[in-house]
């Protein structure tokens, strides 16, 4: 159990396993819209979608297509509709 130092009274904060993994492997920059793929006996891979989503919003879908292709090129992952 951790304590949130920014709140008064030191309110305990409970972190889940997925939350801890996201904070550790996601880093400090562009942590929104990211995918962390964890496989046994391998270092986790992080795919960041923030810049690709910004480019898609401005009309350039190439960056999003590239990130998606890299993510789904992993043999253990399949795209679901």
PDB file of N, CA, C and O in Angstrom:
ATOM      1  N   UNK A   1       0.845  -1.172   0.000  1.00  0.00           N
ATOM      2  CA  UNK A   1       0.000   0.000   0.000  1.00  0.00           C
ATOM      3  C   UNK A   1       0.893   1.239   0.000  1.00  0.00           C
ATOM      4  O   UNK A   1       1.838   1.330   0.784  1.00  0.00           O
ATOM      5  N   UNK A   2       0.599   2.161  -0.856  1.00  0.00           N
ATOM      6  CA  UNK A   2       1.345   3.402  -0.951  1.00  0.00           C
ATOM      7  C   UNK A   2       0.504   4.549  -0.412  1.00  0.00           C
ATOM      8  O   UNK A   2      -0.717   4.444  -0.295  1.00  0.00           O
ATOM      9  N   UNK A   3       1.170   5.632  -0.090  1.00  0.00           N
ATOM     10  CA  UNK A   3       0.461   6.807   0.393  1.00  0.00           C
ATOM     11  C   UNK A   3       0.642   7.945  -0.596  1.00  0.00           C
ATOM     12  O   UNK A   3       1.745   8.196  -1.080  1.00  0.00           O
ATOM     13  N   UNK A   4      -0.436   8.616  -0.882  1.00  0.00           N
ATOM     14  CA  UNK A   4      -0.417   9.741  -1.804  1.00  0.00           C
ATOM     15  C   UNK A   4       0.050  10.967  -1.046  1.00  0.00           C
ATOM     16  O   UNK A   4      -0.661  11.470  -0.176  1.00  0.00           O
ATOM     17  N   UNK A   5       1.250  11.457  -1.371  1.00  0.00           N
ATOM     18  CA  UNK A   5       1.817  12.579  -0.628  1.00  0.00           C
ATOM     19  C   UNK A   5       1.203  13.915  -1.008  1.00  0.00           C
ATOM     20  O   UNK A   5       1.433  14.916  -0.329  1.00  0.00           O
ATOM     21  N   UNK A   6       0.418  13.947  -2.093  1.00  0.00           N
ATOM     22  CA  UNK A   6      -0.146  15.207  -2.536  1.00  0.00           C
ATOM     23  C   UNK A   6      -1.483  15.519  -1.865  1.00  0.00           C
ATOM     24  O   UNK A   6      -1.974  16.646  -1.938  1.00  0.00           O
ATOM     25  N   UNK A   7      -2.052  14.539  -1.230  1.00  0.00           N
ATOM     26  CA  UNK A   7      -3.318  14.774  -0.538  1.00  0.00           C
ATOM     27  C   UNK A   7      -3.052  14.976   0.942  1.00  0.00           C
ATOM     28  O   UNK A   7      -2.101  14.424   1.496  1.00  0.00           O
ATOM     29  N   UNK A   8      -3.884  15.758   1.565  1.00  0.00           N
ATOM     30  CA  UNK A   8      -3.714  15.959   2.996  1.00  0.00           C
ATOM     31  C   UNK A   8      -4.208  14.728   3.744  1.00  0.00           C
ATOM     32  O   UNK A   8      -5.192  14.108   3.341  1.00  0.00           O
ATOM     33  N   UNK A   9      -3.542  14.378   4.811  1.00  0.00           N
ATOM     34  CA  UNK A   9      -3.954  13.252   5.620  1.00  0.00           C
ATOM     35  C   UNK A   9      -3.353  11.931   5.193  1.00  0.00           C
ATOM     36  O   UNK A   9      -3.670  10.904   5.792  1.00  0.00           O
ATOM     37  N   UNK A  10      -2.501  11.913   4.188  1.00  0.00           N
ATOM     38  CA  UNK A  10      -1.863  10.695   3.707  1.00  0.00           C
ATOM     39  C   UNK A  10      -2.860   9.570   3.482  1.00  0.00           C
ATOM     40  O   UNK A  10      -2.870   8.577   4.210  1.00  0.00           O
ATOM     41  N   UNK A  11      -3.693   9.735   2.471  1.00  0.00           N
ATOM     42  CA  UNK A  11      -4.703   8.746   2.116  1.00  0.00           C
ATOM     43  C   UNK A  11      -4.011   7.573   1.428  1.00  0.00           C
ATOM     44  O   UNK A  11      -3.243   7.795   0.492  1.00  0.00           O
ATOM     45  N   UNK A  12      -4.256   6.323   1.858  1.00  0.00           N
ATOM     46  CA  UNK A  12      -3.598   5.196   1.213  1.00  0.00           C
ATOM     47  C   UNK A  12      -4.099   4.993  -0.220  1.00  0.00           C
ATOM     48  O   UNK A  12      -5.293   5.119  -0.489  1.00  0.00           O
ATOM     49  N   UNK A  13      -3.191   4.683  -1.121  1.00  0.00           N
ATOM     50  CA  UNK A  13      -3.510   4.450  -2.521  1.00  0.00           C
ATOM     51  C   UNK A  13      -3.151   3.004  -2.841  1.00  0.00           C
ATOM     52  O   UNK A  13      -2.025   2.575  -2.591  1.00  0.00           O
ATOM     53  N   UNK A  14      -4.092   2.259  -3.386  1.00  0.00           N
ATOM     54  CA  UNK A  14      -3.852   0.867  -3.733  1.00  0.00           C
ATOM     55  C   UNK A  14      -3.614   0.791  -5.237  1.00  0.00           C
ATOM     56  O   UNK A  14      -4.428   1.269  -6.027  1.00  0.00           O
ATOM     57  N   UNK A  15      -2.494   0.187  -5.626  1.00  0.00           N
ATOM     58  CA  UNK A  15      -2.150   0.051  -7.036  1.00  0.00           C
ATOM     59  C   UNK A  15      -2.334  -1.405  -7.465  1.00  0.00           C
ATOM     60  O   UNK A  15      -1.974  -2.329  -6.737  1.00  0.00           O
ATOM     61  N   UNK A  16      -2.892  -1.589  -8.640  1.00  0.00           N
ATOM     62  CA  UNK A  16      -3.045  -2.935  -9.172  1.00  0.00           C
ATOM     63  C   UNK A  16      -1.762  -3.355  -9.880  1.00  0.00           C
ATOM     64  O   UNK A  16      -0.876  -2.534 -10.116  1.00  0.00           O
ATOM     65  N   UNK A  17      -1.672  -4.617 -10.211  1.00  0.00           N
ATOM     66  CA  UNK A  17      -0.495  -5.130 -10.924  1.00  0.00           C
ATOM     67  C   UNK A  17      -0.373  -4.473 -12.298  1.00  0.00           C
ATOM     68  O   UNK A  17       0.728  -4.138 -12.734  1.00  0.00           O
ATOM     69  N   UNK A  18      -1.506  -4.290 -12.978  1.00  0.00           N
ATOM     70  CA  UNK A  18      -1.454  -3.655 -14.295  1.00  0.00           C
ATOM     71  C   UNK A  18      -1.058  -2.184 -14.187  1.00  0.00           C
ATOM     72  O   UNK A  18      -0.358  -1.666 -15.057  1.00  0.00           O
ATOM     73  N   UNK A  19      -1.497  -1.513 -13.133  1.00  0.00           N
ATOM     74  CA  UNK A  19      -1.118  -0.115 -12.934  1.00  0.00           C
ATOM     75  C   UNK A  19       0.365   0.049 -12.669  1.00  0.00           C
ATOM     76  O   UNK A  19       0.997   0.978 -13.172  1.00  0.00           O
ATOM     77  N   UNK A  20       0.913  -0.854 -11.877  1.00  0.00           N
ATOM     78  CA  UNK A  20       2.351  -0.805 -11.592  1.00  0.00           C
ATOM     79  C   UNK A  20       3.151  -1.084 -12.864  1.00  0.00           C
ATOM     80  O   UNK A  20       4.143  -0.407 -13.130  1.00  0.00           O
ATOM     81  N   UNK A  21       2.727  -2.079 -13.655  1.00  0.00           N
ATOM     82  CA  UNK A  21       3.429  -2.401 -14.904  1.00  0.00           C
ATOM     83  C   UNK A  21       3.376  -1.231 -15.875  1.00  0.00           C
ATOM     84  O   UNK A  21       4.362  -0.924 -16.544  1.00  0.00           O
ATOM     85  N   UNK A  22       2.226  -0.582 -15.948  1.00  0.00           N
ATOM     86  CA  UNK A  22       2.103   0.546 -16.872  1.00  0.00           C
ATOM     87  C   UNK A  22       3.002   1.702 -16.453  1.00  0.00           C
ATOM     88  O   UNK A  22       3.635   2.334 -17.298  1.00  0.00           O
ATOM     89  N   UNK A  23       3.061   1.981 -15.156  1.00  0.00           N
ATOM     90  CA  UNK A  23       3.930   3.058 -14.681  1.00  0.00           C
ATOM     91  C   UNK A  23       5.395   2.722 -14.901  1.00  0.00           C
ATOM     92  O   UNK A  23       6.180   3.594 -15.272  1.00  0.00           O
ATOM     93  N   UNK A  24       5.778   1.459 -14.676  1.00  0.00           N
ATOM     94  CA  UNK A  24       7.174   1.067 -14.796  1.00  0.00           C
ATOM     95  C   UNK A  24       7.633   1.023 -16.255  1.00  0.00           C
ATOM     96  O   UNK A  24       8.658   1.610 -16.600  1.00  0.00           O
ATOM     97  N   UNK A  25       6.888   0.338 -17.100  1.00  0.00           N
ATOM     98  CA  UNK A  25       7.313   0.154 -18.481  1.00  0.00           C
ATOM     99  C   UNK A  25       6.880   1.296 -19.396  1.00  0.00           C
ATOM    100  O   UNK A  25       7.504   1.520 -20.433  1.00  0.00           O
ATOM    101  N   UNK A  26       5.832   2.016 -19.035  1.00  0.00           N
ATOM    102  CA  UNK A  26       5.341   3.098 -19.877  1.00  0.00           C
ATOM    103  C   UNK A  26       6.196   4.340 -19.845  1.00  0.00           C
ATOM    104  O   UNK A  26       6.200   5.112 -20.804  1.00  0.00           O
ATOM    105  N   UNK A  27       6.916   4.548 -18.772  1.00  0.00           N
ATOM    106  CA  UNK A  27       7.773   5.719 -18.667  1.00  0.00           C
ATOM    107  C   UNK A  27       6.994   6.976 -18.297  1.00  0.00           C
ATOM    108  O   UNK A  27       5.823   6.912 -17.922  1.00  0.00           O
ATOM    109  N   UNK A  28       7.657   8.105 -18.409  1.00  0.00           N
ATOM    110  CA  UNK A  28       7.078   9.380 -18.005  1.00  0.00           C
ATOM    111  C   UNK A  28       6.466  10.156 -19.161  1.00  0.00           C
ATOM    112  O   UNK A  28       5.684  11.077 -18.925  1.00  0.00           O
ATOM    113  N   UNK A  29       6.793   9.817 -20.391  1.00  0.00           N
ATOM    114  CA  UNK A  29       6.294  10.577 -21.534  1.00  0.00           C
ATOM    115  C   UNK A  29       5.363   9.727 -22.375  1.00  0.00           C
ATOM    116  O   UNK A  29       5.575   8.527 -22.546  1.00  0.00           O
ATOM    117  N   UNK A  30       4.349  10.354 -22.886  1.00  0.00           N
ATOM    118  CA  UNK A  30       3.372   9.710 -23.769  1.00  0.00           C
ATOM    119  C   UNK A  30       2.832   8.415 -23.176  1.00  0.00           C
ATOM    120  O   UNK A  30       2.782   7.387 -23.851  1.00  0.00           O
ATOM    121  N   UNK A  31       2.434   8.471 -21.924  1.00  0.00           N
ATOM    122  CA  UNK A  31       1.929   7.264 -21.282  1.00  0.00           C
ATOM    123  C   UNK A  31       0.467   7.000 -21.615  1.00  0.00           C
ATOM    124  O   UNK A  31      -0.021   5.890 -21.401  1.00  0.00           O
ATOM    125  N   UNK A  32      -0.234   7.993 -22.132  1.00  0.00           N
ATOM    126  CA  UNK A  32      -1.622   7.771 -22.540  1.00  0.00           C
ATOM    127  C   UNK A  32      -1.642   7.045 -23.872  1.00  0.00           C
ATOM    128  O   UNK A  32      -0.786   7.264 -24.729  1.00  0.00           O
ATOM    129  N   UNK A  33      -2.609   6.199 -24.029  1.00  0.00           N
ATOM    130  CA  UNK A  33      -2.791   5.421 -25.259  1.00  0.00           C
ATOM    131  C   UNK A  33      -1.554   4.609 -25.591  1.00  0.00           C
ATOM    132  O   UNK A  33      -0.966   4.757 -26.663  1.00  0.00           O
ATOM    133  N   UNK A  34      -1.169   3.756 -24.666  1.00  0.00           N
ATOM    134  CA  UNK A  34      -0.039   2.872 -24.916  1.00  0.00           C
ATOM    135  C   UNK A  34      -0.451   1.436 -24.616  1.00  0.00           C
ATOM    136  O   UNK A  34      -1.361   1.180 -23.828  1.00  0.00           O
ATOM    137  N   UNK A  35       0.241   0.516 -25.262  1.00  0.00           N
ATOM    138  CA  UNK A  35       0.003  -0.913 -25.066  1.00  0.00           C
ATOM    139  C   UNK A  35       1.303  -1.533 -24.592  1.00  0.00           C
ATOM    140  O   UNK A  35       2.351  -1.330 -25.204  1.00  0.00           O
ATOM    141  N   UNK A  36       1.239  -2.296 -23.496  1.00  0.00           N
ATOM    142  CA  UNK A  36       2.396  -3.013 -22.982  1.00  0.00           C
ATOM    143  C   UNK A  36       2.132  -4.497 -23.194  1.00  0.00           C
ATOM    144  O   UNK A  36       1.185  -5.049 -22.635  1.00  0.00           O
ATOM    145  N   UNK A  37       2.968  -5.143 -24.001  1.00  0.00           N
ATOM    146  CA  UNK A  37       2.827  -6.570 -24.281  1.00  0.00           C
ATOM    147  C   UNK A  37       3.856  -7.310 -23.445  1.00  0.00           C
ATOM    148  O   UNK A  37       5.060  -7.106 -23.600  1.00  0.00           O
ATOM    149  N   UNK A  38       3.371  -8.176 -22.554  1.00  0.00           N
ATOM    150  CA  UNK A  38       4.238  -8.921 -21.655  1.00  0.00           C
ATOM    151  C   UNK A  38       4.169 -10.398 -22.042  1.00  0.00           C
ATOM    152  O   UNK A  38       3.099 -11.008 -22.039  1.00  0.00           O
ATOM    153  N   UNK A  39       5.329 -10.956 -22.373  1.00  0.00           N
ATOM    154  CA  UNK A  39       5.424 -12.379 -22.689  1.00  0.00           C
ATOM    155  C   UNK A  39       6.379 -13.038 -21.709  1.00  0.00           C
ATOM    156  O   UNK A  39       7.268 -12.393 -21.151  1.00  0.00           O
ATOM    157  N   UNK A  40       6.184 -14.303 -21.515  1.00  0.00           N
ATOM    158  CA  UNK A  40       7.020 -15.040 -20.580  1.00  0.00           C
ATOM    159  C   UNK A  40       8.464 -15.073 -21.065  1.00  0.00           C
ATOM    160  O   UNK A  40       8.731 -15.335 -22.238  1.00  0.00           O
ATOM    161  N   UNK A  41       9.388 -14.805 -20.154  1.00  0.00           N
ATOM    162  CA  UNK A  41      10.833 -14.841 -20.384  1.00  0.00           C
ATOM    163  C   UNK A  41      11.319 -13.831 -21.420  1.00  0.00           C
ATOM    164  O   UNK A  41      12.383 -14.016 -22.011  1.00  0.00           O
ATOM    165  N   UNK A  42      10.565 -12.785 -21.642  1.00  0.00           N
ATOM    166  CA  UNK A  42      10.984 -11.733 -22.570  1.00  0.00           C
ATOM    167  C   UNK A  42      10.732 -10.375 -21.915  1.00  0.00           C
ATOM    168  O   UNK A  42       9.857 -10.232 -21.061  1.00  0.00           O
ATOM    169  N   UNK A  43      11.514  -9.390 -22.334  1.00  0.00           N
ATOM    170  CA  UNK A  43      11.302  -8.037 -21.835  1.00  0.00           C
ATOM    171  C   UNK A  43      10.033  -7.465 -22.484  1.00  0.00           C
ATOM    172  O   UNK A  43       9.839  -7.628 -23.689  1.00  0.00           O
ATOM    173  N   UNK A  44       9.185  -6.815 -21.725  1.00  0.00           N
ATOM    174  CA  UNK A  44       7.936  -6.278 -22.287  1.00  0.00           C
ATOM    175  C   UNK A  44       8.181  -5.242 -23.380  1.00  0.00           C
ATOM    176  O   UNK A  44       9.141  -4.474 -23.322  1.00  0.00           O
ATOM    177  N   UNK A  45       7.305  -5.235 -24.368  1.00  0.00           N
ATOM    178  CA  UNK A  45       7.362  -4.258 -25.456  1.00  0.00           C
ATOM    179  C   UNK A  45       6.278  -3.218 -25.236  1.00  0.00           C
ATOM    180  O   UNK A  45       5.154  -3.542 -24.854  1.00  0.00           O
ATOM    181  N   UNK A  46       6.631  -1.971 -25.481  1.00  0.00           N
ATOM    182  CA  UNK A  46       5.695  -0.862 -25.301  1.00  0.00           C
ATOM    183  C   UNK A  46       5.413  -0.240 -26.660  1.00  0.00           C
ATOM    184  O   UNK A  46       6.332   0.136 -27.388  1.00  0.00           O
ATOM    185  N   UNK A  47       4.137  -0.138 -26.992  1.00  0.00           N
ATOM    186  CA  UNK A  47       3.705   0.508 -28.225  1.00  0.00           C
ATOM    187  C   UNK A  47       2.967   1.781 -27.835  1.00  0.00           C
ATOM    188  O   UNK A  47       1.973   1.729 -27.111  1.00  0.00           O
ATOM    189  N   UNK A  48       3.445   2.905 -28.306  1.00  0.00           N
ATOM    190  CA  UNK A  48       2.850   4.204 -27.962  1.00  0.00           C
ATOM    191  C   UNK A  48       1.994   4.707 -29.126  1.00  0.00           C
ATOM    192  O   UNK A  48       2.432   4.733 -30.276  1.00  0.00           O
ATOM    193  N   UNK A  49       0.773   5.102 -28.798  1.00  0.00           N
ATOM    194  CA  UNK A  49      -0.179   5.519 -29.819  1.00  0.00           C
ATOM    195  C   UNK A  49      -0.484   7.011 -29.787  1.00  0.00           C
ATOM    196  O   UNK A  49      -1.211   7.496 -30.653  1.00  0.00           O
ATOM    197  N   UNK A  50       0.039   7.745 -28.830  1.00  0.00           N
ATOM    198  CA  UNK A  50      -0.354   9.149 -28.670  1.00  0.00           C
ATOM    199  C   UNK A  50      -0.057   9.975 -29.919  1.00  0.00           C
ATOM    200  O   UNK A  50      -0.952  10.630 -30.452  1.00  0.00           O
ATOM    201  N   UNK A  51       1.192   9.952 -30.391  1.00  0.00           N
ATOM    202  CA  UNK A  51       1.559  10.738 -31.579  1.00  0.00           C
ATOM    203  C   UNK A  51       0.801  10.260 -32.815  1.00  0.00           C
ATOM    204  O   UNK A  51       0.411  11.062 -33.664  1.00  0.00           O
ATOM    205  N   UNK A  52       0.596   8.952 -32.907  1.00  0.00           N
ATOM    206  CA  UNK A  52      -0.147   8.416 -34.052  1.00  0.00           C
ATOM    207  C   UNK A  52      -1.591   8.907 -34.035  1.00  0.00           C
ATOM    208  O   UNK A  52      -2.149   9.214 -35.089  1.00  0.00           O
ATOM    209  N   UNK A  53      -2.208   8.987 -32.848  1.00  0.00           N
ATOM    210  CA  UNK A  53      -3.577   9.492 -32.756  1.00  0.00           C
ATOM    211  C   UNK A  53      -3.646  10.980 -33.083  1.00  0.00           C
ATOM    212  O   UNK A  53      -4.610  11.439 -33.695  1.00  0.00           O
ATOM    213  N   UNK A  54      -2.626  11.732 -32.676  1.00  0.00           N
ATOM    214  CA  UNK A  54      -2.588  13.161 -32.996  1.00  0.00           C
ATOM    215  C   UNK A  54      -2.478  13.350 -34.511  1.00  0.00           C
ATOM    216  O   UNK A  54      -3.166  14.192 -35.088  1.00  0.00           O
ATOM    217  N   UNK A  55      -1.608  12.562 -35.148  1.00  0.00           N
ATOM    218  CA  UNK A  55      -1.472  12.651 -36.609  1.00  0.00           C
ATOM    219  C   UNK A  55      -2.752  12.220 -37.311  1.00  0.00           C
ATOM    220  O   UNK A  55      -3.148  12.824 -38.308  1.00  0.00           O
ATOM    221  N   UNK A  56      -3.405  11.175 -36.795  1.00  0.00           N
ATOM    222  CA  UNK A  56      -4.669  10.716 -37.384  1.00  0.00           C
ATOM    223  C   UNK A  56      -5.734  11.802 -37.287  1.00  0.00           C
ATOM    224  O   UNK A  56      -6.523  11.992 -38.213  1.00  0.00           O
ATOM    225  N   UNK A  57      -5.751  12.499 -36.181  1.00  0.00           N
ATOM    226  CA  UNK A  57      -6.723  13.584 -36.001  1.00  0.00           C
ATOM    227  C   UNK A  57      -6.497  14.710 -37.009  1.00  0.00           C
ATOM    228  O   UNK A  57      -7.440  15.387 -37.417  1.00  0.00           O
ATOM    229  N   UNK A  58      -5.245  14.902 -37.405  1.00  0.00           N
ATOM    230  CA  UNK A  58      -4.908  15.956 -38.365  1.00  0.00           C
ATOM    231  C   UNK A  58      -4.937  15.474 -39.811  1.00  0.00           C
ATOM    232  O   UNK A  58      -4.590  16.224 -40.723  1.00  0.00           O
ATOM    233  N   UNK A  59      -5.354  14.215 -40.026  1.00  0.00           N
ATOM    234  CA  UNK A  59      -5.538  13.729 -41.386  1.00  0.00           C
ATOM    235  C   UNK A  59      -4.453  12.823 -41.926  1.00  0.00           C
ATOM    236  O   UNK A  59      -4.553  12.374 -43.068  1.00  0.00           O
ATOM    237  N   UNK A  60      -3.416  12.535 -41.146  1.00  0.00           N
ATOM    238  CA  UNK A  60      -2.338  11.659 -41.605  1.00  0.00           C
ATOM    239  C   UNK A  60      -2.459  10.318 -40.884  1.00  0.00           C
ATOM    240  O   UNK A  60      -2.156  10.225 -39.695  1.00  0.00           O
ATOM    241  N   UNK A  61      -2.897   9.287 -41.589  1.00  0.00           N
ATOM    242  CA  UNK A  61      -3.111   7.989 -40.958  1.00  0.00           C
ATOM    243  C   UNK A  61      -1.918   7.048 -41.086  1.00  0.00           C
ATOM    244  O   UNK A  61      -1.990   5.911 -40.621  1.00  0.00           O
ATOM    245  N   UNK A  62      -0.833   7.486 -41.698  1.00  0.00           N
ATOM    246  CA  UNK A  62       0.323   6.623 -41.909  1.00  0.00           C
ATOM    247  C   UNK A  62       0.964   6.196 -40.585  1.00  0.00           C
ATOM    248  O   UNK A  62       1.321   5.029 -40.428  1.00  0.00           O
ATOM    249  N   UNK A  63       1.112   7.106 -39.646  1.00  0.00           N
ATOM    250  CA  UNK A  63       1.743   6.770 -38.371  1.00  0.00           C
ATOM    251  C   UNK A  63       0.916   5.753 -37.592  1.00  0.00           C
ATOM    252  O   UNK A  63       1.472   4.826 -37.003  1.00  0.00           O
ATOM    253  N   UNK A  64      -0.398   5.913 -37.584  1.00  0.00           N
ATOM    254  CA  UNK A  64      -1.267   4.967 -36.885  1.00  0.00           C
ATOM    255  C   UNK A  64      -1.215   3.600 -37.550  1.00  0.00           C
ATOM    256  O   UNK A  64      -1.162   2.579 -36.865  1.00  0.00           O
ATOM    257  N   UNK A  65      -1.229   3.572 -38.863  1.00  0.00           N
ATOM    258  CA  UNK A  65      -1.134   2.295 -39.583  1.00  0.00           C
ATOM    259  C   UNK A  65       0.193   1.586 -39.293  1.00  0.00           C
ATOM    260  O   UNK A  65       0.233   0.361 -39.177  1.00  0.00           O
ATOM    261  N   UNK A  66       1.270   2.352 -39.177  1.00  0.00           N
ATOM    262  CA  UNK A  66       2.586   1.778 -38.891  1.00  0.00           C
ATOM    263  C   UNK A  66       2.633   1.159 -37.498  1.00  0.00           C
ATOM    264  O   UNK A  66       3.124   0.043 -37.331  1.00  0.00           O
ATOM    265  N   UNK A  67       2.125   1.877 -36.501  1.00  0.00           N
ATOM    266  CA  UNK A  67       2.127   1.357 -35.134  1.00  0.00           C
ATOM    267  C   UNK A  67       1.237   0.127 -35.026  1.00  0.00           C
ATOM    268  O   UNK A  67       1.611  -0.851 -34.378  1.00  0.00           O
ATOM    269  N   UNK A  68       0.065   0.162 -35.651  1.00  0.00           N
ATOM    270  CA  UNK A  68      -0.826  -0.992 -35.621  1.00  0.00           C
ATOM    271  C   UNK A  68      -0.194  -2.194 -36.311  1.00  0.00           C
ATOM    272  O   UNK A  68      -0.295  -3.312 -35.807  1.00  0.00           O
ATOM    273  N   UNK A  69       0.456  -1.985 -37.455  1.00  0.00           N
ATOM    274  CA  UNK A  69       1.101  -3.086 -38.170  1.00  0.00           C
ATOM    275  C   UNK A  69       2.218  -3.699 -37.340  1.00  0.00           C
ATOM    276  O   UNK A  69       2.386  -4.919 -37.330  1.00  0.00           O
ATOM    277  N   UNK A  70       2.985  -2.864 -36.643  1.00  0.00           N
ATOM    278  CA  UNK A  70       4.052  -3.359 -35.785  1.00  0.00           C
ATOM    279  C   UNK A  70       3.478  -4.156 -34.620  1.00  0.00           C
ATOM    280  O   UNK A  70       4.020  -5.197 -34.249  1.00  0.00           O
ATOM    281  N   UNK A  71       2.386  -3.669 -34.043  1.00  0.00           N
ATOM    282  CA  UNK A  71       1.757  -4.362 -32.920  1.00  0.00           C
ATOM    283  C   UNK A  71       1.205  -5.711 -33.347  1.00  0.00           C
ATOM    284  O   UNK A  71       1.421  -6.709 -32.660  1.00  0.00           O
ATOM    285  N   UNK A  72       0.498  -5.758 -34.467  1.00  0.00           N
ATOM    286  CA  UNK A  72      -0.139  -6.991 -34.896  1.00  0.00           C
ATOM    287  C   UNK A  72       0.804  -7.915 -35.657  1.00  0.00           C
ATOM    288  O   UNK A  72       0.423  -9.039 -35.983  1.00  0.00           O
ATOM    289  N   UNK A  73       2.023  -7.471 -35.948  1.00  0.00           N
ATOM    290  CA  UNK A  73       3.003  -8.351 -36.584  1.00  0.00           C
ATOM    291  C   UNK A  73       3.585  -9.336 -35.575  1.00  0.00           C
ATOM    292  O   UNK A  73       4.204 -10.327 -35.960  1.00  0.00           O
ATOM    293  N   UNK A  74       3.392  -9.070 -34.297  1.00  0.00           N
ATOM    294  CA  UNK A  74       3.843  -9.977 -33.252  1.00  0.00           C
ATOM    295  C   UNK A  74       3.062 -11.285 -33.370  1.00  0.00           C
ATOM    296  O   UNK A  74       1.832 -11.253 -33.388  1.00  0.00           O
ATOM    297  N   UNK A  75       3.740 -12.440 -33.451  1.00  0.00           N
ATOM    298  CA  UNK A  75       3.022 -13.693 -33.715  1.00  0.00           C
ATOM    299  C   UNK A  75       2.052 -14.112 -32.615  1.00  0.00           C
ATOM    300  O   UNK A  75       1.141 -14.897 -32.873  1.00  0.00           O
ATOM    301  N   UNK A  76       2.223 -13.613 -31.410  1.00  0.00           N
ATOM    302  CA  UNK A  76       1.334 -13.999 -30.327  1.00  0.00           C
ATOM    303  C   UNK A  76       0.054 -13.193 -30.251  1.00  0.00           C
ATOM    304  O   UNK A  76      -0.827 -13.514 -29.453  1.00  0.00           O
ATOM    305  N   UNK A  77      -0.070 -12.160 -31.055  1.00  0.00           N
ATOM    306  CA  UNK A  77      -1.231 -11.287 -31.005  1.00  0.00           C
ATOM    307  C   UNK A  77      -2.060 -11.429 -32.279  1.00  0.00           C
ATOM    308  O   UNK A  77      -1.524 -11.618 -33.371  1.00  0.00           O
ATOM    309  N   UNK A  78      -3.369 -11.334 -32.113  1.00  0.00           N
ATOM    310  CA  UNK A  78      -4.257 -11.325 -33.264  1.00  0.00           C
ATOM    311  C   UNK A  78      -5.209 -10.157 -33.124  1.00  0.00           C
ATOM    312  O   UNK A  78      -5.588  -9.792 -32.012  1.00  0.00           O
ATOM    313  N   UNK A  79      -5.592  -9.578 -34.223  1.00  0.00           N
ATOM    314  CA  UNK A  79      -6.508  -8.449 -34.223  1.00  0.00           C
ATOM    315  C   UNK A  79      -7.933  -8.973 -34.051  1.00  0.00           C
ATOM    316  O   UNK A  79      -8.352  -9.887 -34.761  1.00  0.00           O
ATOM    317  N   UNK A  80      -8.669  -8.396 -33.113  1.00  0.00           N
ATOM    318  CA  UNK A  80     -10.056  -8.783 -32.909  1.00  0.00           C
ATOM    319  C   UNK A  80     -10.960  -7.672 -33.380  1.00  0.00           C
ATOM    320  O   UNK A  80     -10.633  -6.495 -33.228  1.00  0.00           O
ATOM    321  N   UNK A  81     -12.084  -8.028 -33.946  1.00  0.00           N
ATOM    322  CA  UNK A  81     -13.010  -7.031 -34.482  1.00  0.00           C
ATOM    323  C   UNK A  81     -14.023  -6.649 -33.451  1.00  0.00           C
ATOM    324  O   UNK A  81     -14.891  -5.818 -33.717  1.00  0.00           O
TER     325      UNK A  81
END
